Amino acid sequence: MLRPAVFPAGEPIQDFEAPVWDPLFSVASGTWVDVPVPPLAAGASDVQLLAVRFVDPGHPESDLGPRYRLWLRNNSPEAIVTPFDVLALASNDQQFAAELPQTSARLDGIEASEIVSVDLRLPVGALSLARDERGRPAPFSQLHVVVDSRGEISTDAIPTNNGAIVSRLDVLPVDPALFSADQSSGSVGSLLTLSGEGLGPEPGQVVVSVGDLQLNAQIEGWYDLGIRVQLPVLQLAEAQDVQLLVIRGDGVASNPLPFKLLPAEADGLPPALDDQARVEF
């Protein structure tokens, strides 16, 4: 999976009149499919919002709000060299307001037919923008996302496909991806920390593929961006190249991560390999 691009932060929006946006495209397994390129007149350009996905919930104690990933495409046969902003704004309705929690990134332009992903993290105040039925602070309900939020691309022929207003609960997560482990090798039964994204808030499975065997690691901790597991215990005569795979709670699988599994240390871990350790698909 490609890592998202990082861009300089844009200035907060002070005034914006939200138009009626075109609907976003249907998705399957968190991915948009078959988005047609609209016809454009000679000299016209078009930058289009393709999708928005949830990455992680943030961390209030660290003053971090939730993070979202936007994908946008230049539908033009020519590069757009005008700098422009990409905006995410938290709200409880369909209206923009300057004082609402918002964040933006500034792009220097976008190449012809290029698809770019941008990560935007909302301010932590978005997590207490609403109130629940007991009057306690609750997260915002509506997410506004806009490409070229200041209308700086004067040649943009289809501004209605630049943005969307979506319910926070309807934003799909990014596809699960494993990036790395805190060590490249480890012995059977040892603890291992995996880092990634889109892993989900609730525990799923971590599968260790050893030859023809598929074994479950024991979950010790689970977060959208990382997992702590205990590797399965089994007898190994020598080190084995294995693959680690995360299966999210909704059944979506990550990319496999190579890992070297080592035999038990001299003080030993008892060999154990029972049928319940096997993964059923």
Sequence and secondary structure as in RCSB ss.txt:
>XXXX:A:sequence
MLRPAVFPAGEPIQDFEAPVWDPLFSVASGTWVDVPVPPLAAGASDVQLLAVRFVDPGHPESDLGPRYRLWLRNN
SPEAIVTPFDVLALASNDQQFAAELPQTSARLDGIEASEIVSVDLRLPVGALSLARDERGRPAPFSQLHVVVDSR
GEISTDAIPTNNGAIVSRLDVLPVDPALFSADQSSGSVGSLLTLSGEGLGPEPGQVVVSVGDLQLNAQIEGWYDL
GIRVQLPVLQLAEAQDVQLLVIRGDGVASNPLPFKLLPAEADGLPPALDDQARVEF
>XXXX:A:secstr
    B   B    S            EETTEE         TT B EEEEEEEEEE  BGGGTB  EEEEEEEE 
SSS B S EEEEEEEESSS   TTS EEEEEES B TT EEEEEEE  GGGGGSEE TTS EE  SEEEEEESTT
   TTBS GGGSEEEEEGGG  B   EEEEESSSEEETT EEEEEEE   SS  EEEEEETTEEEE EEEEEETT
EEEEE      SS EEEEEEEE TTS B   EEEEEE   TT       GGGB   
